């Protein structure tokens, strides 16, 4: 991968992550009070576990890309300031914004260095796509919880049955 290719991929993908993160925060913010322990099946994560995992894993992915190493030591403790869905969204917006700035400042060498992700090796910048896909996957899971919890599904890609785009 050339430096120019890496820069183009970085710019497009960080922009995509930034846009997708806004939708993710809307879904997290829609978790109704008193319903954070909801899960549709005993094998499922709770709504709260998904919300905090979504927020914290974006930061883990970004830090891993920046550090050139993916090290998994298990789910980290949830920051104390994540006391409710609104606090999770504020934390995520602040922390992800800081990481996106650092990612966008990566040098060609940092972007193109080969990084291992659980047995797969690829240029560091390519793992941004995995970061985005991971978030979209878990956001979709959490989105399916909302109506059974008595909440409305926010518009993420255009309108939802509960929220008009222009509202």
Rosetta blueprint (number, residue, H / E / L):
1 X L
2 X L
3 X H
4 X H
5 X H
6 X H
7 X H
8 X H
9 X H
10 X H
11 X H
12 X H
13 X H
14 X H
15 X H
16 X H
17 X H
18 X H
19 X H
20 X H
21 X H
22 X H
23 X H
24 X H
25 X H
26 X H
27 X H
28 X H
29 X H
30 X L
31 X L
32 X L
33 X L
34 X L
35 X L
36 X L
37 X L
38 X L
39 X L
40 X L
41 X L
42 X L
43 X L
44 X L
45 X L
46 X L
47 X H
48 X H
49 X H
50 X H
51 X H
52 X H
53 X H
54 X H
55 X H
56 X H
57 X H
58 X H
59 X H
60 X H
61 X H
62 X H
63 X H
64 X H
65 X H
66 X H
67 X H
68 X L
69 X L
70 X L
71 X L
72 X L
73 X L
74 X L
75 X L
76 X L
77 X L
78 X L
79 X L
80 X L
81 X L
82 X L
83 X L
84 X L
85 X H
86 X H
87 X H
88 X H
89 X H
90 X H
91 X H
92 X H
93 X H
94 X H
95 X H
96 X H
97 X H
98 X H
99 X H
100 X H
101 X H
102 X H
103 X H
104 X H
105 X L
106 X L
107 X L
108 X H
109 X H
110 X H
111 X H
112 X H
113 X L
114 X E
115 X E
116 X E
117 X E
118 X L
119 X L
120 X E
121 X E
122 X E
123 X E
124 X H
125 X H
126 X H
127 X H
128 X H
129 X H
130 X H
131 X H
132 X H
133 X H
134 X H
135 X H
136 X H
137 X H
138 X H
139 X H
140 X H
141 X H
142 X H
143 X H
144 X H
145 X H
146 X H
147 X H
148 X H
149 X L
150 X L
151 X L
152 X L
153 X L
154 X L
155 X L
156 X L
157 X L
158 X L
159 X L
160 X L
161 X L
162 X L
163 X L
164 X L
165 X L
166 X L
167 X L
